[in-house]
């Protein structure tokens, strides 16, 4: 690394074989945080939920409730009561068989519930994309760290081999001296 080269530029050349300016924004950010020894992982749930509007939070709650067993059980009970009242208990039913008013209510419920669930699913997909991007950043940093550890281990092995060879050369020199002094 040259004296005036920024550590992130050096890391970019070392790990990506590119200059820092040739990397994408995500890779530049990863290298900067790596050089600064800062955490990279983010709590995607916290980041995502902090930007939700009241309507979006309400849509998520409606979607969660609409896709629950509680909703299904309550809905089944209401339908059973509706048909029971209008078929057997009331002498003058307000919605006689074939339950046209009930069909109208169910259609309106479906017309409202479907877009709300779709909005919630779209937000979940956006959250999943954020989560995937965060996973990519963390995995890339881990890969760079592992490559760095491999480099350190290789350097330690090279240093150890050099020391062993130097020690071996000393022993050979001593043996040669001893052999040279030996009566022959």
Secondary structure, 3 states (H helix, E strand, C coil): CCCCCCHHHHHHHHHHCCCHHHCCHHHHHHHHHHHCCCCCCCCHHHHHHCCCCHHHHHHHHHHHHHCCHHHHHHHHHHHHHHHHHHHHHCCCCCCCCCCHHHHHHHHHHHHHHHHHHHHHHHHHHHHHHHHHHHHHHHHHHHHHHHHHHHHHHHHHHHHHHHHHHHHHHHHHHHHHHHHHHCCC
